[in-house]
Amino acid sequence: MDFQNDGGFQRQMFKGSWKCNGCGGEITELPFEPAGGKPVYCRDCYKSNKPRRTGGGGGGNFQRRTFQGNWKCSDCGTEITELPFEPSGDTPIYCLDCYRKNKPPRRDFR
């Protein structure tokens, strides 16, 4: 982590030459190092595609971006037409019931 002289936090920036997956614009600096061929977005495209908060206060109300398609649950074969993520093709996809049945138990850190 980098810190400014006045004690404030300054984010480390990575220099390079990337292309925005949204608009095709050139990106020369990012606050993270891209890895694994994941899409990279310029500031404007990132802002326009991130989940939008619709409510005030700390209620956490936001609209999640969803992806439409025709998939089958890897466990039970149920048709899936909407997902909260874009599937990569090399990982299994589960319907909500199978996901709940197979997900690891939550850890209690109290």
Jmol script that loads the backbone (N, CA, C; Angstrom):
load data "model"
ATOM      1  N   MET A   1       0.830  -1.184   0.000  1.00  0.00           N
ATOM      2  CA  MET A   1       0.000   0.000   0.000  1.00  0.00           C
ATOM      3  C   MET A   1       0.873   1.246   0.000  1.00  0.00           C
ATOM      4  N   ASP A   2       0.453   2.232  -0.705  1.00  0.00           N
ATOM      5  CA  ASP A   2       1.150   3.507  -0.727  1.00  0.00           C
ATOM      6  C   ASP A   2       0.381   4.506   0.126  1.00  0.00           C
ATOM      7  N   PHE A   3       1.107   5.337   0.843  1.00  0.00           N
ATOM      8  CA  PHE A   3       0.465   6.365   1.648  1.00  0.00           C
ATOM      9  C   PHE A   3       1.022   7.721   1.263  1.00  0.00           C
ATOM     10  N   GLN A   4       0.156   8.733   1.315  1.00  0.00           N
ATOM     11  CA  GLN A   4       0.576  10.084   1.032  1.00  0.00           C
ATOM     12  C   GLN A   4       1.334  10.635   2.231  1.00  0.00           C
ATOM     13  N   ASN A   5       2.079  11.724   2.016  1.00  0.00           N
ATOM     14  CA  ASN A   5       2.840  12.333   3.103  1.00  0.00           C
ATOM     15  C   ASN A   5       1.955  12.815   4.244  1.00  0.00           C
ATOM     16  N   ASP A   6       0.727  13.228   3.963  1.00  0.00           N
ATOM     17  CA  ASP A   6      -0.161  13.735   5.006  1.00  0.00           C
ATOM     18  C   ASP A   6      -0.880  12.605   5.752  1.00  0.00           C
ATOM     19  N   GLY A   7      -0.511  11.351   5.502  1.00  0.00           N
ATOM     20  CA  GLY A   7      -1.103  10.227   6.207  1.00  0.00           C
ATOM     21  C   GLY A   7      -2.314   9.634   5.502  1.00  0.00           C
ATOM     22  N   GLY A   8      -2.768  10.222   4.410  1.00  0.00           N
ATOM     23  CA  GLY A   8      -3.929   9.700   3.689  1.00  0.00           C
ATOM     24  C   GLY A   8      -3.553   8.527   2.808  1.00  0.00           C
ATOM     25  N   PHE A   9      -4.525   7.714   2.474  1.00  0.00           N
ATOM     26  CA  PHE A   9      -4.300   6.537   1.632  1.00  0.00           C
ATOM     27  C   PHE A   9      -4.221   6.940   0.169  1.00  0.00           C
ATOM     28  N   GLN A  10      -3.214   6.440  -0.525  1.00  0.00           N
ATOM     29  CA  GLN A  10      -3.095   6.646  -1.968  1.00  0.00           C
ATOM     30  C   GLN A  10      -3.024   5.269  -2.608  1.00  0.00           C
ATOM     31  N   ARG A  11      -3.942   4.989  -3.494  1.00  0.00           N
ATOM     32  CA  ARG A  11      -4.023   3.685  -4.127  1.00  0.00           C
ATOM     33  C   ARG A  11      -2.862   3.470  -5.093  1.00  0.00           C
ATOM     34  N   GLN A  12      -2.295   2.265  -5.068  1.00  0.00           N
ATOM     35  CA  GLN A  12      -1.239   1.911  -6.011  1.00  0.00           C
ATOM     36  C   GLN A  12      -1.858   1.778  -7.400  1.00  0.00           C
ATOM     37  N   MET A  13      -1.215   2.355  -8.397  1.00  0.00           N
ATOM     38  CA  MET A  13      -1.717   2.288  -9.764  1.00  0.00           C
ATOM     39  C   MET A  13      -0.756   1.450 -10.604  1.00  0.00           C
ATOM     40  N   PHE A  14      -1.317   0.653 -11.497  1.00  0.00           N
ATOM     41  CA  PHE A  14      -0.529  -0.193 -12.388  1.00  0.00           C
ATOM     42  C   PHE A  14      -0.554   0.402 -13.788  1.00  0.00           C
ATOM     43  N   LYS A  15       0.608   0.574 -14.375  1.00  0.00           N
ATOM     44  CA  LYS A  15       0.739   1.141 -15.717  1.00  0.00           C
ATOM     45  C   LYS A  15       0.790   0.000 -16.734  1.00  0.00           C
ATOM     46  N   GLY A  16       0.196   0.246 -17.897  1.00  0.00           N
ATOM     47  CA  GLY A  16       0.191  -0.767 -18.944  1.00  0.00           C
ATOM     48  C   GLY A  16      -0.553  -0.267 -20.162  1.00  0.00           C
ATOM     49  N   SER A  17      -0.893  -1.190 -21.027  1.00  0.00           N
ATOM     50  CA  SER A  17      -1.647  -0.858 -22.226  1.00  0.00           C
ATOM     51  C   SER A  17      -2.755  -1.886 -22.382  1.00  0.00           C
ATOM     52  N   TRP A  18      -3.996  -1.480 -22.024  1.00  0.00           N
ATOM     53  CA  TRP A  18      -5.144  -2.356 -22.097  1.00  0.00           C
ATOM     54  C   TRP A  18      -6.228  -1.706 -22.938  1.00  0.00           C
ATOM     55  N   LYS A  19      -7.192  -2.500 -23.370  1.00  0.00           N
ATOM     56  CA  LYS A  19      -8.322  -1.996 -24.152  1.00  0.00           C
ATOM     57  C   LYS A  19      -9.598  -2.235 -23.346  1.00  0.00           C
ATOM     58  N   CYS A  20     -10.440  -1.210 -23.242  1.00  0.00           N
ATOM     59  CA  CYS A  20     -11.705  -1.301 -22.521  1.00  0.00           C
ATOM     60  C   CYS A  20     -12.626  -2.286 -23.241  1.00  0.00           C
ATOM     61  N   ASN A  21     -13.183  -3.251 -22.490  1.00  0.00           N
ATOM     62  CA  ASN A  21     -14.101  -4.214 -23.077  1.00  0.00           C
ATOM     63  C   ASN A  21     -15.455  -3.600 -23.393  1.00  0.00           C
ATOM     64  N   GLY A  22     -15.737  -2.412 -22.860  1.00  0.00           N
ATOM     65  CA  GLY A  22     -17.006  -1.754 -23.117  1.00  0.00           C
ATOM     66  C   GLY A  22     -16.986  -0.921 -24.377  1.00  0.00           C
ATOM     67  N   CYS A  23     -16.073   0.057 -24.421  1.00  0.00           N
ATOM     68  CA  CYS A  23     -16.066   1.013 -25.529  1.00  0.00           C
ATOM     69  C   CYS A  23     -14.875   0.855 -26.470  1.00  0.00           C
ATOM     70  N   GLY A  24     -13.895   0.025 -26.085  1.00  0.00           N
ATOM     71  CA  GLY A  24     -12.719  -0.169 -26.930  1.00  0.00           C
ATOM     72  C   GLY A  24     -11.639   0.873 -26.737  1.00  0.00           C
ATOM     73  N   GLY A  25     -11.860   1.807 -25.812  1.00  0.00           N
ATOM     74  CA  GLY A  25     -10.877   2.861 -25.564  1.00  0.00           C
ATOM     75  C   GLY A  25      -9.610   2.330 -24.924  1.00  0.00           C
ATOM     76  N   GLU A  26      -8.539   3.093 -25.034  1.00  0.00           N
ATOM     77  CA  GLU A  26      -7.255   2.706 -24.478  1.00  0.00           C
ATOM     78  C   GLU A  26      -7.208   3.021 -22.987  1.00  0.00           C
ATOM     79  N   ILE A  27      -6.677   2.088 -22.198  1.00  0.00           N
ATOM     80  CA  ILE A  27      -6.496   2.274 -20.759  1.00  0.00           C
ATOM     81  C   ILE A  27      -5.004   2.135 -20.486  1.00  0.00           C
ATOM     82  N   THR A  28      -4.419   3.136 -19.819  1.00  0.00           N
ATOM     83  CA  THR A  28      -2.984   3.106 -19.549  1.00  0.00           C
ATOM     84  C   THR A  28      -2.666   2.964 -18.068  1.00  0.00           C
ATOM     85  N   GLU A  29      -3.676   3.093 -17.192  1.00  0.00           N
ATOM     86  CA  GLU A  29      -3.439   3.017 -15.755  1.00  0.00           C
ATOM     87  C   GLU A  29      -4.672   2.438 -15.063  1.00  0.00           C
ATOM     88  N   LEU A  30      -4.435   1.460 -14.159  1.00  0.00           N
ATOM     89  CA  LEU A  30      -5.530   0.819 -13.426  1.00  0.00           C
ATOM     90  C   LEU A  30      -5.166   0.717 -11.950  1.00  0.00           C
ATOM     91  N   PRO A  31      -6.170   0.705 -11.048  1.00  0.00           N
ATOM     92  CA  PRO A  31      -5.896   0.567  -9.617  1.00  0.00           C
ATOM     93  C   PRO A  31      -5.708  -0.896  -9.193  1.00  0.00           C
ATOM     94  N   PHE A  32      -5.576  -1.797 -10.147  1.00  0.00           N
ATOM     95  CA  PHE A  32      -5.335  -3.216  -9.884  1.00  0.00           C
ATOM     96  C   PHE A  32      -4.582  -3.784 -11.070  1.00  0.00           C
ATOM     97  N   GLU A  33      -3.977  -4.939 -10.877  1.00  0.00           N
ATOM     98  CA  GLU A  33      -3.267  -5.597 -11.969  1.00  0.00           C
ATOM     99  C   GLU A  33      -4.190  -6.641 -12.587  1.00  0.00           C
ATOM    100  N   PRO A  34      -4.610  -6.457 -13.851  1.00  0.00           N
ATOM    101  CA  PRO A  34      -5.531  -7.408 -14.480  1.00  0.00           C
ATOM    102  C   PRO A  34      -4.908  -8.796 -14.564  1.00  0.00           C
ATOM    103  N   ALA A  35      -5.759  -9.820 -14.405  1.00  0.00           N
ATOM    104  CA  ALA A  35      -5.251 -11.188 -14.441  1.00  0.00           C
ATOM    105  C   ALA A  35      -6.265 -12.116 -15.089  1.00  0.00           C
ATOM    106  N   GLY A  36      -5.781 -13.174 -15.678  1.00  0.00           N
ATOM    107  CA  GLY A  36      -6.625 -14.253 -16.158  1.00  0.00           C
ATOM    108  C   GLY A  36      -7.540 -13.936 -17.319  1.00  0.00           C
ATOM    109  N   GLY A  37      -7.247 -12.936 -18.110  1.00  0.00           N
ATOM    110  CA  GLY A  37      -8.074 -12.630 -19.257  1.00  0.00           C
ATOM    111  C   GLY A  37      -9.454 -12.083 -18.915  1.00  0.00           C
ATOM    112  N   LYS A  38      -9.652 -11.628 -17.678  1.00  0.00           N
ATOM    113  CA  LYS A  38     -10.942 -11.054 -17.290  1.00  0.00           C
ATOM    114  C   LYS A  38     -11.107  -9.694 -17.950  1.00  0.00           C
ATOM    115  N   PRO A  39     -12.360  -9.296 -18.235  1.00  0.00           N
ATOM    116  CA  PRO A  39     -12.575  -8.006 -18.901  1.00  0.00           C
ATOM    117  C   PRO A  39     -12.120  -6.831 -18.044  1.00  0.00           C
ATOM    118  N   VAL A  40     -11.653  -5.794 -18.719  1.00  0.00           N
ATOM    119  CA  VAL A  40     -11.203  -4.566 -18.074  1.00  0.00           C
ATOM    120  C   VAL A  40     -12.013  -3.425 -18.671  1.00  0.00           C
ATOM    121  N   TYR A  41     -12.462  -2.495 -17.819  1.00  0.00           N
ATOM    122  CA  TYR A  41     -13.305  -1.396 -18.272  1.00  0.00           C
ATOM    123  C   TYR A  41     -12.695  -0.048 -17.896  1.00  0.00           C
ATOM    124  N   CYS A  42     -12.902   0.934 -18.761  1.00  0.00           N
ATOM    125  CA  CYS A  42     -12.483   2.295 -18.435  1.00  0.00           C
ATOM    126  C   CYS A  42     -13.412   2.825 -17.341  1.00  0.00           C
ATOM    127  N   ARG A  43     -13.071   3.940 -16.748  1.00  0.00           N
ATOM    128  CA  ARG A  43     -13.847   4.504 -15.651  1.00  0.00           C
ATOM    129  C   ARG A  43     -15.307   4.746 -16.053  1.00  0.00           C
ATOM    130  N   ASP A  44     -15.530   5.327 -17.236  1.00  0.00           N
ATOM    131  CA  ASP A  44     -16.895   5.631 -17.671  1.00  0.00           C
ATOM    132  C   ASP A  44     -17.729   4.363 -17.871  1.00  0.00           C
ATOM    133  N   CYS A  45     -17.159   3.347 -18.533  1.00  0.00           N
ATOM    134  CA  CYS A  45     -17.898   2.104 -18.755  1.00  0.00           C
ATOM    135  C   CYS A  45     -18.144   1.373 -17.436  1.00  0.00           C
ATOM    136  N   TYR A  46     -17.168   1.404 -16.526  1.00  0.00           N
ATOM    137  CA  TYR A  46     -17.343   0.768 -15.233  1.00  0.00           C
ATOM    138  C   TYR A  46     -18.491   1.426 -14.470  1.00  0.00           C
ATOM    139  N   LYS A  47     -18.513   2.754 -14.455  1.00  0.00           N
ATOM    140  CA  LYS A  47     -19.569   3.483 -13.747  1.00  0.00           C
ATOM    141  C   LYS A  47     -20.943   3.187 -14.341  1.00  0.00           C
ATOM    142  N   SER A  48     -21.041   3.061 -15.668  1.00  0.00           N
ATOM    143  CA  SER A  48     -22.338   2.834 -16.293  1.00  0.00           C
ATOM    144  C   SER A  48     -22.809   1.390 -16.155  1.00  0.00           C
ATOM    145  N   ASN A  49     -21.913   0.443 -15.824  1.00  0.00           N
ATOM    146  CA  ASN A  49     -22.301  -0.965 -15.733  1.00  0.00           C
ATOM    147  C   ASN A  49     -22.367  -1.514 -14.317  1.00  0.00           C
ATOM    148  N   LYS A  50     -21.873  -0.785 -13.324  1.00  0.00           N
ATOM    149  CA  LYS A  50     -21.895  -1.326 -11.966  1.00  0.00           C
ATOM    150  C   LYS A  50     -23.312  -1.251 -11.398  1.00  0.00           C
ATOM    151  N   PRO A  51     -23.640  -2.114 -10.397  1.00  0.00           N
ATOM    152  CA  PRO A  51     -24.983  -2.088  -9.817  1.00  0.00           C
ATOM    153  C   PRO A  51     -25.312  -0.701  -9.267  1.00  0.00           C
ATOM    154  N   ARG A  52     -26.527  -0.264  -9.498  1.00  0.00           N
ATOM    155  CA  ARG A  52     -26.956   1.059  -9.050  1.00  0.00           C
ATOM    156  C   ARG A  52     -27.750   0.939  -7.760  1.00  0.00           C
ATOM    157  N   ARG A  53     -27.445   1.808  -6.821  1.00  0.00           N
ATOM    158  CA  ARG A  53     -28.205   1.850  -5.571  1.00  0.00           C
ATOM    159  C   ARG A  53     -29.495   2.610  -5.833  1.00  0.00           C
ATOM    160  N   THR A  54     -30.594   2.044  -5.378  1.00  0.00           N
ATOM    161  CA  THR A  54     -31.877   2.693  -5.610  1.00  0.00           C
ATOM    162  C   THR A  54     -32.476   3.273  -4.344  1.00  0.00           C
ATOM    163  N   GLY A  55     -32.028   2.829  -3.199  1.00  0.00           N
ATOM    164  CA  GLY A  55     -32.584   3.318  -1.943  1.00  0.00           C
ATOM    165  C   GLY A  55     -31.574   4.146  -1.188  1.00  0.00           C
ATOM    166  N   GLY A  56     -32.059   4.908  -0.206  1.00  0.00           N
ATOM    167  CA  GLY A  56     -31.167   5.696   0.618  1.00  0.00           C
ATOM    168  C   GLY A  56     -30.811   4.938   1.886  1.00  0.00           C
ATOM    169  N   GLY A  57     -29.927   5.502   2.659  1.00  0.00           N
ATOM    170  CA  GLY A  57     -29.560   4.899   3.931  1.00  0.00           C
ATOM    171  C   GLY A  57     -28.725   3.654   3.765  1.00  0.00           C
ATOM    172  N   GLY A  58     -28.645   2.884   4.823  1.00  0.00           N
ATOM    173  CA  GLY A  58     -27.800   1.693   4.824  1.00  0.00           C
ATOM    174  C   GLY A  58     -28.548   0.423   4.498  1.00  0.00           C
ATOM    175  N   GLY A  59     -29.704   0.524   3.868  1.00  0.00           N
ATOM    176  CA  GLY A  59     -30.513  -0.646   3.575  1.00  0.00           C
ATOM    177  C   GLY A  59     -29.914  -1.583   2.553  1.00  0.00           C
ATOM    178  N   GLY A  60     -28.951  -1.112   1.764  1.00  0.00           N
ATOM    179  CA  GLY A  60     -28.302  -1.961   0.776  1.00  0.00           C
ATOM    180  C   GLY A  60     -29.170  -2.284  -0.429  1.00  0.00           C
ATOM    181  N   ASN A  61     -30.164  -1.470  -0.708  1.00  0.00           N
ATOM    182  CA  ASN A  61     -31.007  -1.715  -1.886  1.00  0.00           C
ATOM    183  C   ASN A  61     -30.238  -1.354  -3.146  1.00  0.00           C
ATOM    184  N   PHE A  62     -30.095  -2.301  -4.053  1.00  0.00           N
ATOM    185  CA  PHE A  62     -29.447  -2.021  -5.324  1.00  0.00           C
ATOM    186  C   PHE A  62     -30.005  -2.963  -6.372  1.00  0.00           C
ATOM    187  N   GLN A  63     -29.839  -2.565  -7.619  1.00  0.00           N
ATOM    188  CA  GLN A  63     -30.273  -3.411  -8.727  1.00  0.00           C
ATOM    189  C   GLN A  63     -29.063  -4.164  -9.244  1.00  0.00           C
ATOM    190  N   ARG A  64     -29.163  -5.474  -9.268  1.00  0.00           N
ATOM    191  CA  ARG A  64     -28.051  -6.296  -9.739  1.00  0.00           C
ATOM    192  C   ARG A  64     -28.185  -6.513 -11.233  1.00  0.00           C
ATOM    193  N   ARG A  65     -27.089  -6.417 -11.927  1.00  0.00           N
ATOM    194  CA  ARG A  65     -27.071  -6.692 -13.361  1.00  0.00           C
ATOM    195  C   ARG A  65     -27.268  -8.191 -13.556  1.00  0.00           C
ATOM    196  N   THR A  66     -28.129  -8.564 -14.497  1.00  0.00           N
ATOM    197  CA  THR A  66     -28.364  -9.979 -14.767  1.00  0.00           C
ATOM    198  C   THR A  66     -28.069 -10.280 -16.236  1.00  0.00           C
ATOM    199  N   PHE A  67     -27.812 -11.545 -16.503  1.00  0.00           N
ATOM    200  CA  PHE A  67     -27.487 -12.006 -17.850  1.00  0.00           C
ATOM    201  C   PHE A  67     -28.548 -12.998 -18.298  1.00  0.00           C
ATOM    202  N   GLN A  68     -29.084 -12.797 -19.490  1.00  0.00           N
ATOM    203  CA  GLN A  68     -30.129 -13.652 -20.054  1.00  0.00           C
ATOM    204  C   GLN A  68     -29.486 -14.707 -20.959  1.00  0.00           C
ATOM    205  N   GLY A  69     -30.033 -15.914 -20.945  1.00  0.00           N
ATOM    206  CA  GLY A  69     -29.513 -16.974 -21.798  1.00  0.00           C
ATOM    207  C   GLY A  69     -30.297 -18.253 -21.598  1.00  0.00           C
ATOM    208  N   ASN A  70     -29.816 -19.319 -22.176  1.00  0.00           N
ATOM    209  CA  ASN A  70     -30.428 -20.634 -22.030  1.00  0.00           C
ATOM    210  C   ASN A  70     -29.374 -21.610 -21.535  1.00  0.00           C
ATOM    211  N   TRP A  71     -29.442 -21.928 -20.241  1.00  0.00           N
ATOM    212  CA  TRP A  71     -28.495 -22.843 -19.618  1.00  0.00           C
ATOM    213  C   TRP A  71     -29.264 -23.922 -18.890  1.00  0.00           C
ATOM    214  N   LYS A  72     -28.560 -24.976 -18.495  1.00  0.00           N
ATOM    215  CA  LYS A  72     -29.141 -26.040 -17.677  1.00  0.00           C
ATOM    216  C   LYS A  72     -28.312 -26.169 -16.411  1.00  0.00           C
ATOM    217  N   CYS A  73     -28.991 -26.449 -15.309  1.00  0.00           N
ATOM    218  CA  CYS A  73     -28.322 -26.679 -14.031  1.00  0.00           C
ATOM    219  C   CYS A  73     -27.400 -27.894 -14.175  1.00  0.00           C
ATOM    220  N   SER A  74     -26.164 -27.747 -13.734  1.00  0.00           N
ATOM    221  CA  SER A  74     -25.188 -28.838 -13.837  1.00  0.00           C
ATOM    222  C   SER A  74     -25.528 -30.007 -12.927  1.00  0.00           C
ATOM    223  N   ASP A  75     -26.396 -29.779 -11.938  1.00  0.00           N
ATOM    224  CA  ASP A  75     -26.734 -30.832 -10.985  1.00  0.00           C
ATOM    225  C   ASP A  75     -28.029 -31.557 -11.364  1.00  0.00           C
ATOM    226  N   CYS A  76     -29.129 -30.806 -11.547  1.00  0.00           N
ATOM    227  CA  CYS A  76     -30.436 -31.442 -11.758  1.00  0.00           C
ATOM    228  C   CYS A  76     -30.991 -31.273 -13.175  1.00  0.00           C
ATOM    229  N   GLY A  77     -30.380 -30.426 -14.008  1.00  0.00           N
ATOM    230  CA  GLY A  77     -30.812 -30.246 -15.387  1.00  0.00           C
ATOM    231  C   GLY A  77     -31.929 -29.234 -15.593  1.00  0.00           C
ATOM    232  N   THR A  78     -32.342 -28.543 -14.538  1.00  0.00           N
ATOM    233  CA  THR A  78     -33.395 -27.529 -14.648  1.00  0.00           C
ATOM    234  C   THR A  78     -32.964 -26.414 -15.599  1.00  0.00           C
ATOM    235  N   GLU A  79     -33.900 -25.904 -16.395  1.00  0.00           N
ATOM    236  CA  GLU A  79     -33.618 -24.783 -17.302  1.00  0.00           C
ATOM    237  C   GLU A  79     -33.320 -23.523 -16.485  1.00  0.00           C
ATOM    238  N   ILE A  80     -32.298 -22.778 -16.879  1.00  0.00           N
ATOM    239  CA  ILE A  80     -31.938 -21.503 -16.248  1.00  0.00           C
ATOM    240  C   ILE A  80     -31.915 -20.455 -17.350  1.00  0.00           C
ATOM    241  N   THR A  81     -32.654 -19.374 -17.177  1.00  0.00           N
ATOM    242  CA  THR A  81     -32.722 -18.336 -18.215  1.00  0.00           C
ATOM    243  C   THR A  81     -32.120 -17.009 -17.771  1.00  0.00           C
ATOM    244  N   GLU A  82     -31.807 -16.874 -16.473  1.00  0.00           N
ATOM    245  CA  GLU A  82     -31.250 -15.615 -15.973  1.00  0.00           C
ATOM    246  C   GLU A  82     -30.258 -15.908 -14.864  1.00  0.00           C
ATOM    247  N   LEU A  83     -29.092 -15.250 -14.942  1.00  0.00           N
ATOM    248  CA  LEU A  83     -28.049 -15.436 -13.936  1.00  0.00           C
ATOM    249  C   LEU A  83     -27.532 -14.074 -13.476  1.00  0.00           C
ATOM    250  N   PRO A  84     -27.044 -13.974 -12.229  1.00  0.00           N
ATOM    251  CA  PRO A  84     -26.489 -12.716 -11.735  1.00  0.00           C
ATOM    252  C   PRO A  84     -25.023 -12.525 -12.139  1.00  0.00           C
ATOM    253  N   PHE A  85     -24.525 -13.378 -13.023  1.00  0.00           N
ATOM    254  CA  PHE A  85     -23.149 -13.286 -13.516  1.00  0.00           C
ATOM    255  C   PHE A  85     -23.123 -13.848 -14.929  1.00  0.00           C
ATOM    256  N   GLU A  86     -22.067 -13.516 -15.662  1.00  0.00           N
ATOM    257  CA  GLU A  86     -21.908 -14.063 -17.011  1.00  0.00           C
ATOM    258  C   GLU A  86     -21.091 -15.336 -16.910  1.00  0.00           C
ATOM    259  N   PRO A  87     -21.675 -16.504 -17.235  1.00  0.00           N
ATOM    260  CA  PRO A  87     -20.942 -17.759 -17.078  1.00  0.00           C
ATOM    261  C   PRO A  87     -19.724 -17.822 -17.998  1.00  0.00           C
ATOM    262  N   SER A  88     -18.676 -18.456 -17.493  1.00  0.00           N
ATOM    263  CA  SER A  88     -17.431 -18.527 -18.254  1.00  0.00           C
ATOM    264  C   SER A  88     -17.372 -19.737 -19.171  1.00  0.00           C
ATOM    265  N   GLY A  89     -18.235 -20.708 -18.965  1.00  0.00           N
ATOM    266  CA  GLY A  89     -18.248 -21.888 -19.822  1.00  0.00           C
ATOM    267  C   GLY A  89     -17.465 -23.047 -19.261  1.00  0.00           C
ATOM    268  N   ASP A  90     -16.499 -22.802 -18.371  1.00  0.00           N
ATOM    269  CA  ASP A  90     -15.704 -23.900 -17.834  1.00  0.00           C
ATOM    270  C   ASP A  90     -16.029 -24.216 -16.377  1.00  0.00           C
ATOM    271  N   THR A  91     -17.017 -23.538 -15.796  1.00  0.00           N
ATOM    272  CA  THR A  91     -17.430 -23.830 -14.425  1.00  0.00           C
ATOM    273  C   THR A  91     -18.895 -24.244 -14.418  1.00  0.00           C
ATOM    274  N   PRO A  92     -19.271 -25.104 -13.473  1.00  0.00           N
ATOM    275  CA  PRO A  92     -20.665 -25.552 -13.420  1.00  0.00           C
ATOM    276  C   PRO A  92     -21.608 -24.407 -13.057  1.00  0.00           C
ATOM    277  N   ILE A  93     -22.843 -24.508 -13.530  1.00  0.00           N
ATOM    278  CA  ILE A  93     -23.888 -23.531 -13.233  1.00  0.00           C
ATOM    279  C   ILE A  93     -24.992 -24.278 -12.507  1.00  0.00           C
ATOM    280  N   TYR A  94     -25.473 -23.703 -11.396  1.00  0.00           N
ATOM    281  CA  TYR A  94     -26.501 -24.348 -10.600  1.00  0.00           C
ATOM    282  C   TYR A  94     -27.759 -23.496 -10.521  1.00  0.00           C
ATOM    283  N   CYS A  95     -28.921 -24.155 -10.476  1.00  0.00           N
ATOM    284  CA  CYS A  95     -30.171 -23.453 -10.188  1.00  0.00           C
ATOM    285  C   CYS A  95     -30.117 -23.046  -8.714  1.00  0.00           C
ATOM    286  N   LEU A  96     -31.021 -22.195  -8.287  1.00  0.00           N
ATOM    287  CA  LEU A  96     -30.986 -21.686  -6.926  1.00  0.00           C
ATOM    288  C   LEU A  96     -31.089 -22.803  -5.891  1.00  0.00           C
ATOM    289  N   ASP A  97     -31.959 -23.774  -6.112  1.00  0.00           N
ATOM    290  CA  ASP A  97     -32.116 -24.876  -5.154  1.00  0.00           C
ATOM    291  C   ASP A  97     -30.832 -25.691  -5.024  1.00  0.00           C
ATOM    292  N   CYS A  98     -30.214 -26.047  -6.150  1.00  0.00           N
ATOM    293  CA  CYS A  98     -28.975 -26.839  -6.112  1.00  0.00           C
ATOM    294  C   CYS A  98     -27.822 -26.018  -5.546  1.00  0.00           C
ATOM    295  N   TYR A  99     -27.788 -24.723  -5.849  1.00  0.00           N
ATOM    296  CA  TYR A  99     -26.745 -23.866  -5.295  1.00  0.00           C
ATOM    297  C   TYR A  99     -26.841 -23.847  -3.772  1.00  0.00           C
ATOM    298  N   ARG A 100     -28.047 -23.658  -3.260  1.00  0.00           N
ATOM    299  CA  ARG A 100     -28.237 -23.638  -1.808  1.00  0.00           C
ATOM    300  C   ARG A 100     -27.873 -24.982  -1.184  1.00  0.00           C
ATOM    301  N   LYS A 101     -28.194 -26.066  -1.877  1.00  0.00           N
ATOM    302  CA  LYS A 101     -27.907 -27.410  -1.380  1.00  0.00           C
ATOM    303  C   LYS A 101     -26.404 -27.695  -1.358  1.00  0.00           C
ATOM    304  N   ASN A 102     -25.651 -27.163  -2.338  1.00  0.00           N
ATOM    305  CA  ASN A 102     -24.239 -27.499  -2.498  1.00  0.00           C
ATOM    306  C   ASN A 102     -23.252 -26.469  -1.954  1.00  0.00           C
ATOM    307  N   LYS A 103     -23.720 -25.273  -1.623  1.00  0.00           N
ATOM    308  CA  LYS A 103     -22.766 -24.245  -1.204  1.00  0.00           C
ATOM    309  C   LYS A 103     -22.151 -24.611   0.138  1.00  0.00           C
ATOM    310  N   PRO A 104     -20.889 -24.206   0.349  1.00  0.00           N
ATOM    311  CA  PRO A 104     -20.229 -24.509   1.622  1.00  0.00           C
ATOM    312  C   PRO A 104     -20.915 -23.763   2.770  1.00  0.00           C
ATOM    313  N   PRO A 105     -20.898 -24.328   3.965  1.00  0.00           N
ATOM    314  CA  PRO A 105     -21.532 -23.649   5.092  1.00  0.00           C
ATOM    315  C   PRO A 105     -20.817 -22.334   5.401  1.00  0.00           C
ATOM    316  N   ARG A 106     -21.594 -21.381   5.912  1.00  0.00           N
ATOM    317  CA  ARG A 106     -21.027 -20.075   6.272  1.00  0.00           C
ATOM    318  C   ARG A 106     -20.186 -20.208   7.523  1.00  0.00           C
ATOM    319  N   ARG A 107     -19.100 -19.462   7.552  1.00  0.00           N
ATOM    320  CA  ARG A 107     -18.262 -19.433   8.747  1.00  0.00           C
ATOM    321  C   ARG A 107     -18.789 -18.350   9.679  1.00  0.00           C
ATOM    322  N   ASP A 108     -18.724 -18.629  10.959  1.00  0.00           N
ATOM    323  CA  ASP A 108     -19.127 -17.634  11.948  1.00  0.00           C
ATOM    324  C   ASP A 108     -17.856 -17.072  12.557  1.00  0.00           C
ATOM    325  N   PHE A 109     -17.558 -15.797  12.275  1.00  0.00           N
ATOM    326  CA  PHE A 109     -16.315 -15.177  12.728  1.00  0.00           C
ATOM    327  C   PHE A 109     -16.489 -14.390  14.024  1.00  0.00           C
ATOM    328  N   ARG A 110     -17.567 -14.600  14.734  1.00  0.00           N
ATOM    329  CA  ARG A 110     -17.763 -13.847  15.985  1.00  0.00           C
ATOM    330  C   ARG A 110     -16.929 -14.348  17.091  1.00  0.00           C
TER     331      ARG A 110
END
end "model"
wireframe off; spacefill off
backbone 0.3
color backbone group
